[in-house]
Amino acid sequence: MLNVTVTDPKSDGHLTGWPTGTTRPDSSNLNWTTGSTVANLVTVPVGDDGKVEIANAVGAPPM
């Protein structure tokens, strides 16, 4: 379980999380619009190495 949050991003965007060693999914886990604060509790399985990957597909939220 991950709690992902974006606060006051400078542009619209979205994040995607997925297990390491697997293909990145087409769906996102968190979507936001400029200037918003958005949080989401997501369930992302871990890869064989016990890690997850996270990609900021668009925009640049401060983290």
PyMOL Python script that loads the backbone (N, CA, C, O; Angstrom):
from pymol import cmd

cmd.read_pdbstr("""\
ATOM      1  N   MET A   1       0.849  -1.159   0.000  1.00  0.00           N
ATOM      2  CA  MET A   1       0.000   0.000   0.000  1.00  0.00           C
ATOM      3  C   MET A   1       0.900   1.229   0.000  1.00  0.00           C
ATOM      4  O   MET A   1       1.869   1.307   0.755  1.00  0.00           O
ATOM      5  N   LEU A   2       0.567   2.174  -0.849  1.00  0.00           N
ATOM      6  CA  LEU A   2       1.295   3.433  -0.945  1.00  0.00           C
ATOM      7  C   LEU A   2       0.312   4.581  -0.811  1.00  0.00           C
ATOM      8  O   LEU A   2      -0.779   4.535  -1.381  1.00  0.00           O
ATOM      9  N   ASN A   3       0.680   5.595  -0.077  1.00  0.00           N
ATOM     10  CA  ASN A   3      -0.102   6.815  -0.044  1.00  0.00           C
ATOM     11  C   ASN A   3       0.650   7.811  -0.912  1.00  0.00           C
ATOM     12  O   ASN A   3       1.696   8.322  -0.512  1.00  0.00           O
ATOM     13  N   VAL A   4       0.116   8.090  -2.109  1.00  0.00           N
ATOM     14  CA  VAL A   4       0.759   9.036  -3.018  1.00  0.00           C
ATOM     15  C   VAL A   4      -0.015  10.345  -2.978  1.00  0.00           C
ATOM     16  O   VAL A   4      -1.245  10.357  -3.036  1.00  0.00           O
ATOM     17  N   THR A   5       0.722  11.448  -2.878  1.00  0.00           N
ATOM     18  CA  THR A   5       0.108  12.769  -2.741  1.00  0.00           C
ATOM     19  C   THR A   5       0.848  13.771  -3.598  1.00  0.00           C
ATOM     20  O   THR A   5       2.076  13.740  -3.684  1.00  0.00           O
ATOM     21  N   VAL A   6       0.108  14.655  -4.229  1.00  0.00           N
ATOM     22  CA  VAL A   6       0.703  15.781  -4.954  1.00  0.00           C
ATOM     23  C   VAL A   6       0.099  17.061  -4.376  1.00  0.00           C
ATOM     24  O   VAL A   6      -1.098  17.129  -4.096  1.00  0.00           O
ATOM     25  N   THR A   7       0.950  18.072  -4.204  1.00  0.00           N
ATOM     26  CA  THR A   7       0.510  19.348  -3.652  1.00  0.00           C
ATOM     27  C   THR A   7       1.008  20.483  -4.530  1.00  0.00           C
ATOM     28  O   THR A   7       2.210  20.607  -4.766  1.00  0.00           O
ATOM     29  N   ASP A   8       0.097  21.306  -5.013  1.00  0.00           N
ATOM     30  CA  ASP A   8       0.408  22.492  -5.804  1.00  0.00           C
ATOM     31  C   ASP A   8       1.292  22.213  -7.023  1.00  0.00           C
ATOM     32  O   ASP A   8       2.316  22.874  -7.197  1.00  0.00           O
ATOM     33  N   PRO A   9       0.914  21.239  -7.875  1.00  0.00           N
ATOM     34  CA  PRO A   9       1.709  20.988  -9.071  1.00  0.00           C
ATOM     35  C   PRO A   9       1.611  22.169 -10.036  1.00  0.00           C
ATOM     36  O   PRO A   9       0.620  22.898 -10.053  1.00  0.00           O
ATOM     37  N   LYS A  10       2.644  22.337 -10.824  1.00  0.00           N
ATOM     38  CA  LYS A  10       2.705  23.456 -11.775  1.00  0.00           C
ATOM     39  C   LYS A  10       2.021  23.144 -13.100  1.00  0.00           C
ATOM     40  O   LYS A  10       1.832  24.040 -13.924  1.00  0.00           O
ATOM     41  N   SER A  11       1.645  21.871 -13.318  1.00  0.00           N
ATOM     42  CA  SER A  11       0.905  21.494 -14.524  1.00  0.00           C
ATOM     43  C   SER A  11       0.086  20.236 -14.235  1.00  0.00           C
ATOM     44  O   SER A  11       0.329  19.544 -13.247  1.00  0.00           O
ATOM     45  N   ASP A  12      -0.886  19.945 -15.102  1.00  0.00           N
ATOM     46  CA  ASP A  12      -1.691  18.733 -14.984  1.00  0.00           C
ATOM     47  C   ASP A  12      -0.793  17.514 -15.184  1.00  0.00           C
ATOM     48  O   ASP A  12       0.223  17.598 -15.873  1.00  0.00           O
ATOM     49  N   GLY A  13      -1.163  16.392 -14.589  1.00  0.00           N
ATOM     50  CA  GLY A  13      -0.372  15.187 -14.789  1.00  0.00           C
ATOM     51  C   GLY A  13      -0.943  13.986 -14.079  1.00  0.00           C
ATOM     52  O   GLY A  13      -2.048  14.026 -13.539  1.00  0.00           O
ATOM     53  N   HIS A  14      -0.164  12.905 -14.089  1.00  0.00           N
ATOM     54  CA  HIS A  14      -0.557  11.685 -13.404  1.00  0.00           C
ATOM     55  C   HIS A  14       0.657  10.812 -13.095  1.00  0.00           C
ATOM     56  O   HIS A  14       1.687  10.880 -13.767  1.00  0.00           O
ATOM     57  N   LEU A  15       0.502   9.983 -12.049  1.00  0.00           N
ATOM     58  CA  LEU A  15       1.529   9.030 -11.637  1.00  0.00           C
ATOM     59  C   LEU A  15       1.017   7.612 -11.844  1.00  0.00           C
ATOM     60  O   LEU A  15      -0.176   7.334 -11.718  1.00  0.00           O
ATOM     61  N   THR A  16       1.950   6.726 -12.165  1.00  0.00           N
ATOM     62  CA  THR A  16       1.632   5.312 -12.289  1.00  0.00           C
ATOM     63  C   THR A  16       2.631   4.519 -11.457  1.00  0.00           C
ATOM     64  O   THR A  16       3.831   4.787 -11.506  1.00  0.00           O
ATOM     65  N   GLY A  17       2.146   3.553 -10.700  1.00  0.00           N
ATOM     66  CA  GLY A  17       3.008   2.662  -9.936  1.00  0.00           C
ATOM     67  C   GLY A  17       2.786   1.228 -10.373  1.00  0.00           C
ATOM     68  O   GLY A  17       1.663   0.834 -10.687  1.00  0.00           O
ATOM     69  N   TRP A  18       3.883   0.427 -10.395  1.00  0.00           N
ATOM     70  CA  TRP A  18       3.785  -0.968 -10.796  1.00  0.00           C
ATOM     71  C   TRP A  18       4.965  -1.745 -10.232  1.00  0.00           C
ATOM     72  O   TRP A  18       5.967  -1.144  -9.844  1.00  0.00           O
ATOM     73  N   PRO A  19       4.865  -3.076 -10.179  1.00  0.00           N
ATOM     74  CA  PRO A  19       5.955  -3.884  -9.633  1.00  0.00           C
ATOM     75  C   PRO A  19       7.192  -3.834 -10.537  1.00  0.00           C
ATOM     76  O   PRO A  19       7.068  -3.865 -11.761  1.00  0.00           O
ATOM     77  N   THR A  20       8.380  -3.757  -9.936  1.00  0.00           N
ATOM     78  CA  THR A  20       9.597  -3.817 -10.745  1.00  0.00           C
ATOM     79  C   THR A  20       9.653  -5.148 -11.479  1.00  0.00           C
ATOM     80  O   THR A  20       9.151  -6.164 -10.996  1.00  0.00           O
ATOM     81  N   GLY A  21      10.269  -5.123 -12.649  1.00  0.00           N
ATOM     82  CA  GLY A  21      10.413  -6.343 -13.435  1.00  0.00           C
ATOM     83  C   GLY A  21       9.202  -6.689 -14.267  1.00  0.00           C
ATOM     84  O   GLY A  21       9.171  -7.739 -14.909  1.00  0.00           O
ATOM     85  N   THR A  22       8.187  -5.811 -14.268  1.00  0.00           N
ATOM     86  CA  THR A  22       6.987  -6.050 -15.074  1.00  0.00           C
ATOM     87  C   THR A  22       6.771  -4.856 -15.998  1.00  0.00           C
ATOM     88  O   THR A  22       7.422  -3.821 -15.857  1.00  0.00           O
ATOM     89  N   THR A  23       5.864  -5.012 -16.928  1.00  0.00           N
ATOM     90  CA  THR A  23       5.547  -3.954 -17.876  1.00  0.00           C
ATOM     91  C   THR A  23       4.698  -2.879 -17.213  1.00  0.00           C
ATOM     92  O   THR A  23       3.774  -3.181 -16.457  1.00  0.00           O
ATOM     93  N   ARG A  24       5.017  -1.627 -17.501  1.00  0.00           N
ATOM     94  CA  ARG A  24       4.245  -0.501 -16.965  1.00  0.00           C
ATOM     95  C   ARG A  24       2.798  -0.578 -17.465  1.00  0.00           C
ATOM     96  O   ARG A  24       2.567  -0.739 -18.664  1.00  0.00           O
ATOM     97  N   PRO A  25       1.823  -0.462 -16.556  1.00  0.00           N
ATOM     98  CA  PRO A  25       0.408  -0.519 -16.974  1.00  0.00           C
ATOM     99  C   PRO A  25      -0.020   0.767 -17.687  1.00  0.00           C
ATOM    100  O   PRO A  25       0.640   1.800 -17.584  1.00  0.00           O
ATOM    101  N   ASP A  26      -1.127   0.680 -18.403  1.00  0.00           N
ATOM    102  CA  ASP A  26      -1.663   1.844 -19.112  1.00  0.00           C
ATOM    103  C   ASP A  26      -2.474   2.753 -18.189  1.00  0.00           C
ATOM    104  O   ASP A  26      -2.746   3.901 -18.541  1.00  0.00           O
ATOM    105  N   SER A  27      -2.858   2.262 -17.030  1.00  0.00           N
ATOM    106  CA  SER A  27      -3.682   3.046 -16.112  1.00  0.00           C
ATOM    107  C   SER A  27      -2.804   3.844 -15.148  1.00  0.00           C
ATOM    108  O   SER A  27      -1.627   3.537 -14.958  1.00  0.00           O
ATOM    109  N   SER A  28      -3.403   4.877 -14.545  1.00  0.00           N
ATOM    110  CA  SER A  28      -2.672   5.688 -13.572  1.00  0.00           C
ATOM    111  C   SER A  28      -3.234   5.461 -12.171  1.00  0.00           C
ATOM    112  O   SER A  28      -4.358   4.985 -12.007  1.00  0.00           O
ATOM    113  N   ASN A  29      -2.433   5.810 -11.167  1.00  0.00           N
ATOM    114  CA  ASN A  29      -2.858   5.680  -9.775  1.00  0.00           C
ATOM    115  C   ASN A  29      -3.261   7.008  -9.155  1.00  0.00           C
ATOM    116  O   ASN A  29      -4.000   7.037  -8.171  1.00  0.00           O
ATOM    117  N   LEU A  30      -2.780   8.106  -9.724  1.00  0.00           N
ATOM    118  CA  LEU A  30      -3.091   9.433  -9.194  1.00  0.00           C
ATOM    119  C   LEU A  30      -3.127  10.416 -10.356  1.00  0.00           C
ATOM    120  O   LEU A  30      -2.178  10.499 -11.136  1.00  0.00           O
ATOM    121  N   ASN A  31      -4.218  11.157 -10.470  1.00  0.00           N
ATOM    122  CA  ASN A  31      -4.378  12.182 -11.503  1.00  0.00           C
ATOM    123  C   ASN A  31      -4.562  13.532 -10.820  1.00  0.00           C
ATOM    124  O   ASN A  31      -5.231  13.619  -9.790  1.00  0.00           O
ATOM    125  N   TRP A  32      -3.977  14.581 -11.382  1.00  0.00           N
ATOM    126  CA  TRP A  32      -4.114  15.907 -10.778  1.00  0.00           C
ATOM    127  C   TRP A  32      -4.217  16.989 -11.835  1.00  0.00           C
ATOM    128  O   TRP A  32      -3.882  16.794 -13.003  1.00  0.00           O
ATOM    129  N   THR A  33      -4.694  18.137 -11.378  1.00  0.00           N
ATOM    130  CA  THR A  33      -4.743  19.342 -12.203  1.00  0.00           C
ATOM    131  C   THR A  33      -3.879  20.407 -11.544  1.00  0.00           C
ATOM    132  O   THR A  33      -3.602  20.343 -10.346  1.00  0.00           O
ATOM    133  N   THR A  34      -3.465  21.366 -12.319  1.00  0.00           N
ATOM    134  CA  THR A  34      -2.598  22.435 -11.849  1.00  0.00           C
ATOM    135  C   THR A  34      -3.130  23.065 -10.569  1.00  0.00           C
ATOM    136  O   THR A  34      -4.309  23.406 -10.480  1.00  0.00           O
ATOM    137  N   GLY A  35      -2.249  23.219  -9.572  1.00  0.00           N
ATOM    138  CA  GLY A  35      -2.578  23.904  -8.339  1.00  0.00           C
ATOM    139  C   GLY A  35      -3.380  23.114  -7.324  1.00  0.00           C
ATOM    140  O   GLY A  35      -3.702  23.641  -6.259  1.00  0.00           O
ATOM    141  N   SER A  36      -3.715  21.861  -7.619  1.00  0.00           N
ATOM    142  CA  SER A  36      -4.554  21.070  -6.709  1.00  0.00           C
ATOM    143  C   SER A  36      -3.710  20.310  -5.685  1.00  0.00           C
ATOM    144  O   SER A  36      -2.492  20.197  -5.822  1.00  0.00           O
ATOM    145  N   THR A  37      -4.379  19.799  -4.669  1.00  0.00           N
ATOM    146  CA  THR A  37      -3.777  18.841  -3.753  1.00  0.00           C
ATOM    147  C   THR A  37      -4.622  17.585  -3.828  1.00  0.00           C
ATOM    148  O   THR A  37      -5.824  17.618  -3.566  1.00  0.00           O
ATOM    149  N   VAL A  38      -3.993  16.481  -4.186  1.00  0.00           N
ATOM    150  CA  VAL A  38      -4.710  15.227  -4.389  1.00  0.00           C
ATOM    151  C   VAL A  38      -3.915  14.100  -3.732  1.00  0.00           C
ATOM    152  O   VAL A  38      -2.696  14.024  -3.879  1.00  0.00           O
ATOM    153  N   ALA A  39      -4.611  13.229  -3.009  1.00  0.00           N
ATOM    154  CA  ALA A  39      -3.983  12.051  -2.408  1.00  0.00           C
ATOM    155  C   ALA A  39      -4.768  10.811  -2.800  1.00  0.00           C
ATOM    156  O   ALA A  39      -5.967  10.875  -3.070  1.00  0.00           O
ATOM    157  N   ASN A  40      -4.068   9.677  -2.826  1.00  0.00           N
ATOM    158  CA  ASN A  40      -4.726   8.417  -3.125  1.00  0.00           C
ATOM    159  C   ASN A  40      -3.945   7.294  -2.447  1.00  0.00           C
ATOM    160  O   ASN A  40      -2.717   7.248  -2.524  1.00  0.00           O
ATOM    161  N   LEU A  41      -4.660   6.397  -1.791  1.00  0.00           N
ATOM    162  CA  LEU A  41      -4.054   5.205  -1.212  1.00  0.00           C
ATOM    163  C   LEU A  41      -4.170   4.116  -2.268  1.00  0.00           C
ATOM    164  O   LEU A  41      -5.277   3.735  -2.650  1.00  0.00           O
ATOM    165  N   VAL A  42      -3.036   3.615  -2.741  1.00  0.00           N
ATOM    166  CA  VAL A  42      -3.049   2.635  -3.826  1.00  0.00           C
ATOM    167  C   VAL A  42      -2.370   1.342  -3.389  1.00  0.00           C
ATOM    168  O   VAL A  42      -1.452   1.347  -2.569  1.00  0.00           O
ATOM    169  N   THR A  43      -2.837   0.256  -3.947  1.00  0.00           N
ATOM    170  CA  THR A  43      -2.219  -1.041  -3.725  1.00  0.00           C
ATOM    171  C   THR A  43      -1.413  -1.389  -4.966  1.00  0.00           C
ATOM    172  O   THR A  43      -1.962  -1.545  -6.057  1.00  0.00           O
ATOM    173  N   VAL A  44      -0.111  -1.509  -4.786  1.00  0.00           N
ATOM    174  CA  VAL A  44       0.787  -1.868  -5.880  1.00  0.00           C
ATOM    175  C   VAL A  44       1.588  -3.083  -5.430  1.00  0.00           C
ATOM    176  O   VAL A  44       2.322  -3.002  -4.446  1.00  0.00           O
ATOM    177  N   PRO A  45       1.462  -4.205  -6.133  1.00  0.00           N
ATOM    178  CA  PRO A  45       2.268  -5.366  -5.753  1.00  0.00           C
ATOM    179  C   PRO A  45       3.757  -5.036  -5.893  1.00  0.00           C
ATOM    180  O   PRO A  45       4.140  -4.221  -6.733  1.00  0.00           O
ATOM    181  N   VAL A  46       4.580  -5.663  -5.079  1.00  0.00           N
ATOM    182  CA  VAL A  46       6.019  -5.467  -5.206  1.00  0.00           C
ATOM    183  C   VAL A  46       6.573  -6.478  -6.197  1.00  0.00           C
ATOM    184  O   VAL A  46       6.007  -7.556  -6.381  1.00  0.00           O
ATOM    185  N   GLY A  47       7.694  -6.121  -6.838  1.00  0.00           N
ATOM    186  CA  GLY A  47       8.364  -7.037  -7.749  1.00  0.00           C
ATOM    187  C   GLY A  47       9.118  -8.104  -6.977  1.00  0.00           C
ATOM    188  O   GLY A  47       9.084  -8.122  -5.746  1.00  0.00           O
ATOM    189  N   ASP A  48       9.800  -8.995  -7.689  1.00  0.00           N
ATOM    190  CA  ASP A  48      10.573 -10.061  -7.052  1.00  0.00           C
ATOM    191  C   ASP A  48      11.657  -9.512  -6.128  1.00  0.00           C
ATOM    192  O   ASP A  48      12.089 -10.194  -5.199  1.00  0.00           O
ATOM    193  N   ASP A  49      12.099  -8.271  -6.386  1.00  0.00           N
ATOM    194  CA  ASP A  49      13.129  -7.647  -5.553  1.00  0.00           C
ATOM    195  C   ASP A  49      12.539  -6.850  -4.388  1.00  0.00           C
ATOM    196  O   ASP A  49      13.271  -6.210  -3.635  1.00  0.00           O
ATOM    197  N   GLY A  50      11.197  -6.894  -4.244  1.00  0.00           N
ATOM    198  CA  GLY A  50      10.540  -6.190  -3.141  1.00  0.00           C
ATOM    199  C   GLY A  50      10.328  -4.705  -3.389  1.00  0.00           C
ATOM    200  O   GLY A  50      10.053  -3.956  -2.451  1.00  0.00           O
ATOM    201  N   LYS A  51      10.451  -4.263  -4.650  1.00  0.00           N
ATOM    202  CA  LYS A  51      10.341  -2.839  -4.976  1.00  0.00           C
ATOM    203  C   LYS A  51       9.211  -2.575  -5.965  1.00  0.00           C
ATOM    204  O   LYS A  51       8.706  -3.482  -6.626  1.00  0.00           O
ATOM    205  N   VAL A  52       8.832  -1.293  -6.041  1.00  0.00           N
ATOM    206  CA  VAL A  52       7.875  -0.831  -7.044  1.00  0.00           C
ATOM    207  C   VAL A  52       8.531   0.285  -7.848  1.00  0.00           C
ATOM    208  O   VAL A  52       9.473   0.929  -7.386  1.00  0.00           O
ATOM    209  N   GLU A  53       8.025   0.500  -9.047  1.00  0.00           N
ATOM    210  CA  GLU A  53       8.462   1.622  -9.867  1.00  0.00           C
ATOM    211  C   GLU A  53       7.344   2.643  -9.898  1.00  0.00           C
ATOM    212  O   GLU A  53       6.168   2.282  -9.871  1.00  0.00           O
ATOM    213  N   ILE A  54       7.708   3.933  -9.955  1.00  0.00           N
ATOM    214  CA  ILE A  54       6.736   5.009 -10.042  1.00  0.00           C
ATOM    215  C   ILE A  54       7.173   5.962 -11.137  1.00  0.00           C
ATOM    216  O   ILE A  54       8.329   6.382 -11.177  1.00  0.00           O
ATOM    217  N   ALA A  55       6.250   6.304 -12.024  1.00  0.00           N
ATOM    218  CA  ALA A  55       6.555   7.228 -13.108  1.00  0.00           C
ATOM    219  C   ALA A  55       5.613   8.419 -13.056  1.00  0.00           C
ATOM    220  O   ALA A  55       4.405   8.273 -12.871  1.00  0.00           O
ATOM    221  N   ASN A  56       6.191   9.594 -13.224  1.00  0.00           N
ATOM    222  CA  ASN A  56       5.441  10.830 -13.355  1.00  0.00           C
ATOM    223  C   ASN A  56       5.262  11.032 -14.857  1.00  0.00           C
ATOM    224  O   ASN A  56       6.174  11.493 -15.542  1.00  0.00           O
ATOM    225  N   ALA A  57       4.081  10.683 -15.363  1.00  0.00           N
ATOM    226  CA  ALA A  57       3.867  10.660 -16.797  1.00  0.00           C
ATOM    227  C   ALA A  57       3.813  12.040 -17.441  1.00  0.00           C
ATOM    228  O   ALA A  57       4.277  12.221 -18.566  1.00  0.00           O
ATOM    229  N   VAL A  58       3.250  13.006 -16.734  1.00  0.00           N
ATOM    230  CA  VAL A  58       3.110  14.357 -17.278  1.00  0.00           C
ATOM    231  C   VAL A  58       3.220  15.326 -16.131  1.00  0.00           C
ATOM    232  O   VAL A  58       2.807  15.008 -15.016  1.00  0.00           O
ATOM    233  N   GLY A  59       3.763  16.496 -16.370  1.00  0.00           N
ATOM    234  CA  GLY A  59       3.839  17.507 -15.334  1.00  0.00           C
ATOM    235  C   GLY A  59       5.010  17.289 -14.408  1.00  0.00           C
ATOM    236  O   GLY A  59       5.782  16.346 -14.585  1.00  0.00           O
ATOM    237  N   ALA A  60       5.148  18.142 -13.438  1.00  0.00           N
ATOM    238  CA  ALA A  60       6.259  18.061 -12.496  1.00  0.00           C
ATOM    239  C   ALA A  60       5.798  18.461 -11.103  1.00  0.00           C
ATOM    240  O   ALA A  60       6.024  19.593 -10.677  1.00  0.00           O
ATOM    241  N   PRO A  61       5.143  17.526 -10.379  1.00  0.00           N
ATOM    242  CA  PRO A  61       4.676  17.884  -9.038  1.00  0.00           C
ATOM    243  C   PRO A  61       5.840  17.943  -8.062  1.00  0.00           C
ATOM    244  O   PRO A  61       6.776  17.150  -8.167  1.00  0.00           O
ATOM    245  N   PRO A  62       5.795  18.861  -7.125  1.00  0.00           N
ATOM    246  CA  PRO A  62       6.810  18.837  -6.088  1.00  0.00           C
ATOM    247  C   PRO A  62       6.564  17.634  -5.186  1.00  0.00           C
ATOM    248  O   PRO A  62       5.416  17.370  -4.831  1.00  0.00           O
ATOM    249  N   MET A  63       7.594  16.904  -4.808  1.00  0.00           N
ATOM    250  CA  MET A  63       7.433  15.711  -3.973  1.00  0.00           C
ATOM    251  C   MET A  63       8.321  15.805  -2.755  1.00  0.00           C
ATOM    252  O   MET A  63       8.330  14.896  -1.926  1.00  0.00           O
TER     253      MET A  63
END
""", "prot")
cmd.dss("prot")
cmd.show_as("cartoon", "prot")
cmd.util.cbc("prot")
cmd.orient("prot")
